[in-house]
Every structure is written in C-alpha cells, then in structure tokens.
Amino acid sequence: MSERLKGMALCALAMVTVGSTVVASKVIAGGLPPFTATALRFAMALPVFLLLLRLTRTPWPRPDRRDLVLLLFQAGLGSVGYTVLLILGVRWAPAASAGVVAGTLPAVAALAAVLALRERPGRYLVGSIVLATAGVLAISWPGEGSAGDSKSAAAFAGNLLLLGAVVCEAMFILLNKRLRVPVRPLALSTLMAAFGLLLSLVPALFERAWERPLPNDALIGVA
C-alpha cells in the first residue's frame, strides 16, 4: 500500500470515531457545563497517554519556541475549542444533523489547505467540498410553519456552533502541517491533553459544576 493510500485509510478510520464523539457529547451536554466536561476529559486521558508513552518508549518532543506556540494554538483550537463548541452545538442540534456537520471535517480541512497553504484542488476535492456544503445547507434549512420556528432556529444555531467546531479541528490539522519538526502521534496526543487541560481548567472553575449534582451518564460520556 502506498503512503498516500495508507494516510487516506487512517483518516477514514479516524472519521469513524467522529460519530461516537457526537453521541457522547450529546449525553454530556445534558448534564455537564462544556469547559468542565472538557477539563475532565483531558484529566482522564492524560495519565493514560503518559503511561502509553512510557510503555512504548516514545521520546518526549522538544519543540522550539515557534513550534511550542503552534502547539498551544493547536490545543486551544483543536482540543478545547472543538470539544466546547461540539458540546454546545449538540444541545440544540439533533444528533443526526450534528453527525452530518461533523462529517464535513475532511472537506473543511481541504478547503483550509487550499486557502491557507495554496494547495491546488483537484476536481474530486472540489466536488467533495460542494457536496459537504450542500449537506450542511440541507439540514440547516428552516422548516415551514410557525410551530417549528423556534426549533428550527435552535437547530440552526446548534449547526453553526458545530460548524465552528469543525473549523477549529480543521485549523488543528492546518497548524500541524506548519510545525518545523513533526511530532509523533502519541506524543502529540499527550501534549494536546496536557495543554488542553491547562487551557480549559480556569474556565471550568468559573462554571462551578461542583455546586450541582453531576449525572452519572454525563460522567460516563466524558470517559
């Protein structure tokens, strides 16, 4: 298998997990504030990644100052921004339409690469971007009748938040291409969990989630 096909297969497998993320975020949204859920998710993930780093003997990255800033922006956008906007979006958008919007990530990432990295798009790439845009417009189109106006408006707002989450994740991919020294996937995941925890911890404290009962299903969704 060529490196290009291998990369495409791995990206396809990664997108399989997007659907489960949407479902988990829908459960979380009903019981936890977004920054609290984000901080808890990274707090749970970080020890696991550190253990995997030790077991696999993956070297710890030593980025220079420029790459460190890029990594912080990656964590802020792709880890914290994506998770928070996804949780907020699924509060109003139906899970099915949320899955469609989240599934536009490859097309949005490709569009970002075309605009920012000046990559030349092929006809299939242009077609995928057009189809992804059409899908988002189709599920966001307001329904008829006054009875459904409020629900349509809420779903539209939710889809906009979800689209913002997808843009954040696309920027994560774009920034990763700008690193001078590539970081191994496991080490990058560990860094994202650590930086994401630091960036989401202070906003989570302002949410004061400990003052209310925490539903078990929401905590399971975080895990």
C-alpha positions in Angstrom: 0.0 0.0 0.0 1.4 3.4 -0.9 1.9 6.1 1.7 -0.9 8.2 0.2 -3.4 5.3 0.4 -2.2 4.5 3.9 -2.8 8.1 5.0 -6.3 8.1 3.5 -7.2 4.8 5.2 -6.0 6.1 8.6 -8.0 9.3 8.1 -11.1 7.3 7.2 -10.7 5.2 10.4 -10.3 8.4 12.4 -13.6 9.8 11.0 -15.3 6.6 12.2 -14.8 7.9 15.7 -16.5 11.2 15.0 -19.9 9.7 15.2 -19.2 8.3 18.7 -17.9 11.7 19.7 -21.1 13.3 18.7 -23.2 10.8 20.6 -21.0 11.1 23.7 -21.2 14.9 23.5 -25.0 14.8 23.3 -25.0 12.8 26.6 -22.5 15.2 28.2 -24.4 18.3 27.1 -27.4 17.3 29.2 -25.6 17.2 32.5 -22.2 19.0 32.4 -21.0 22.5 31.5 -18.8 22.5 28.4 -15.5 23.6 29.9 -15.9 21.3 32.9 -16.5 18.3 30.6 -13.5 19.3 28.5 -11.2 19.6 31.5 -12.5 16.2 32.9 -11.9 14.5 29.6 -8.3 15.7 29.4 -7.7 14.9 33.1 -8.8 11.3 32.4 -6.9 11.0 29.2 -3.5 12.5 30.2 -2.4 9.7 32.6 -3.3 7.1 30.0 -1.3 8.8 27.3 1.7 9.2 29.7 1.5 5.5 30.5 1.4 4.7 26.8 4.4 6.9 26.2 6.4 5.0 28.8 5.3 1.6 27.6 6.1 2.3 24.0 9.3 4.3 24.9 8.2 7.1 22.7 10.6 10.0 23.1 9.2 13.3 24.6 9.2 16.0 21.9 11.4 19.1 22.4 9.8 21.8 20.3 11.4 25.2 19.8 9.6 28.4 20.8 7.8 28.8 17.4 6.6 25.2 17.4 5.6 25.5 21.1 3.3 28.4 20.2 1.8 26.5 17.4 1.2 23.5 19.7 -0.6 25.8 22.1 -2.8 27.1 19.4 -3.5 23.6 18.2 -4.6 22.7 21.7 -6.7 25.8 22.1 -8.5 25.3 18.8 -8.4 21.6 18.0 -8.7 20.3 21.5 -10.6 22.8 23.7 -12.4 24.8 21.0 -13.6 21.8 19.1 -14.8 20.0 22.3 -16.6 23.0 23.8 -18.3 24.0 20.6 -19.3 20.4 19.9 -20.9 20.1 23.3 -22.7 23.5 23.0 -23.9 22.6 19.4 -25.4 19.3 20.2 -27.6 20.9 22.9 -29.8 22.4 20.2 -29.0 20.5 17.0 -30.4 16.9 16.6 -27.7 14.2 16.9 -28.3 13.1 13.3 -27.7 16.5 11.8 -24.8 17.0 14.2 -23.2 13.9 12.7 -23.6 15.3 9.2 -21.9 18.6 10.1 -19.1 16.8 12.0 -18.6 14.6 9.0 -17.7 17.6 6.9 -14.3 17.9 8.6 -12.3 16.4 5.7 -13.9 18.8 3.2 -13.4 21.8 5.5 -9.8 20.8 6.2 -9.2 20.5 2.5 -10.7 23.9 1.9 -8.5 25.4 4.6 -5.4 23.8 3.0 -6.4 25.3 -0.4 -6.9 28.8 1.1 -4.0 28.9 3.6 -1.4 26.6 2.0 -2.2 27.4 -1.6 -2.7 23.7 -2.4 -4.2 23.1 -5.8 -7.5 21.3 -5.6 -8.5 18.5 -8.0 -12.0 18.1 -9.3 -12.8 15.3 -6.8 -11.7 17.6 -3.9 -13.9 20.5 -5.3 -16.8 18.1 -5.6 -16.4 16.9 -2.0 -16.4 20.4 -0.8 -19.5 21.3 -2.8 -21.3 18.1 -1.5 -20.3 18.8 2.1 -21.6 22.4 1.8 -24.9 21.2 0.3 -25.4 18.7 3.1 -25.0 21.3 5.8 -27.3 23.7 4.0 -29.9 20.9 3.6 -30.1 20.0 7.3 -29.9 23.7 8.4 -32.7 24.9 6.1 -35.5 26.3 8.2 -38.7 24.3 8.3 -42.1 25.6 7.4 -44.8 26.7 9.8 -44.7 28.8 12.9 -44.8 25.8 15.3 -41.4 24.7 14.2 -39.8 28.1 14.0 -38.2 28.1 17.5 -36.9 24.5 17.0 -35.6 25.4 13.6 -33.8 28.5 14.9 -32.3 26.5 17.8 -31.2 23.7 15.4 -29.7 26.4 13.1 -27.7 27.9 15.9 -26.6 24.5 17.0 -25.4 23.7 13.5 -23.5 26.9 13.4 -21.7 26.0 16.6 -21.0 22.6 15.2 -19.6 24.1 12.1 -17.4 26.3 14.3 -16.1 23.1 16.0 -15.3 21.6 12.6 -13.4 24.8 11.6 -11.4 24.6 14.9 -10.5 21.0 14.1 -9.5 21.9 10.5 -7.2 24.6 11.9 -5.7 21.9 14.1 -4.8 19.9 11.0 -3.5 23.0 9.3 -1.3 24.1 12.2 0.1 20.6 12.4 1.4 21.0 8.9 3.2 24.2 9.9 5.4 22.5 12.6 9.1 22.6 11.8 9.7 19.3 13.5 6.9 16.7 13.2 5.7 15.3 16.5 4.9 11.6 16.7 1.1 10.9 17.0 1.2 9.5 20.6 3.4 12.4 21.8 1.2 14.9 20.1 -1.9 13.4 21.7 -0.2 13.6 25.1 0.7 17.3 24.5 -2.8 18.1 23.4 -4.2 16.5 26.5 -1.8 18.4 28.8 -2.2 21.8 27.1 -6.0 21.2 26.7 -6.3 20.6 30.4 -4.3 23.7 31.3 -6.4 25.9 28.9 -9.8 24.6 30.0 -9.2 24.4 33.7 -9.7 28.1 34.6 -12.9 28.5 32.6 -14.1 25.2 34.2 -13.6 26.7 37.6 -15.9 29.6 36.7 -18.6 27.2 35.8 -18.7 25.9 39.4 -20.0 22.5 38.4 -19.4 21.1 41.9 -22.3 23.1 43.2 -24.8 20.9 41.4 -25.4 17.1 41.2 -23.4 15.5 38.3 -25.4 12.9 36.3 -23.6 9.5 36.0 -24.4 9.2 32.3 -22.7 12.5 31.6 -19.6 11.4 33.5 -19.6 8.2 31.6 -19.9 10.2 28.3 -16.8 12.1 29.3 -14.9 8.9 29.9 
